[in-house]
């Protein structure tokens, strides 16, 4: 994040505060068809075209602290085993024995000394996924152990954050994220620590809740006694990037305001001016939203469970605290955030009930909500517009407003 970008953002925030209308050349959005939230055929296309073919946050290196540590990731419907090898490299495999599909591990996380043994028939694999032993080898005709490795899953890192992608032909993680890695460098990504994780089940389609975290248009209604007291939504600037990624920058109402819940907490030493003065919220497409701050940040990760239920995972990260105890202020900070999260989720089941009614025809978005439209345009690109019912497609219109990566 260079000085020119910082100055540009400050000018744009002032412009947003003073403007009387959207830019003259900004398009009028066609409504986003309501069936994109409820139609079973569309949701099946979304599942195949998005969740199995995207880079998805899986875990933090703190959750794989030693050689042989493993973590079982199930969010896409496929059991993916993430493991730290004897060479300290982190790899991922399907948790699927090559004999008859038995699981290698059943626990969410743990540690193995030297490898994994299928509990069904005893086939044994090392930490690199190689088949190294099996019971009654004499009964197999010409069995080539080298052809029976565990099936790998793409697994790459952004600093200490681990992502997986089930598409073997996907471009590298850092390339796919465009400018976001360079923006996040100021948070010392190779030393950032995992603080806390929690999950919350919500009775709505995953997009119903994700939409709320891509805009600040709702602050005065939903967060009038919390977030709206210190953020000025009318000054919000939005940057759209290729491949669905985006950044939302919202100024504080008062210059120099600091979240009282973070006073005294350690800060990343290399953090720049923007996170000090503004609320910066990145969307790493498709489902990760992170509002970064000098003292740390949550990863809010949105997962579909069924067509009308979802789960939000909230992972907190902080500057490295070394060998000391974690700052006790984190307990209060997390509790304060959970209150805000409740405000965002409180109406979600009722919204889901409404979107399933005949009264829901579609979503009419405004200029402030353009991140939502950008998100849907990218979804159609990933699915392939030709595969989508014409009545459920989104008309591309934001190309001129998407900045080069």
Helices and strands as residue ranges (DSSP letters): H 3-18, E 32-33, G 34-37, H 40-46, I 47-51, E 56-60, G 61-63, E 69-73, E 80-84, E 90-94, E 109-111, E 115-117, E 124-126, E 131-133, G 137-139, G 145-147, E 154-158, E 161-165, H 173-176, H 180-184, G 185-187, E 193-202, H 206-212, H 219-222, G 227-229, E 231-241, G 242-244, E 246-252, G 260-262, H 273-277, E 278-284, E 288-292, E 297-306, E 309-318, H 329-345, H 348-355, E 362-363, G 367-369, H 370-383, G 385-387, G 390-392, G 399-401, E 402-403
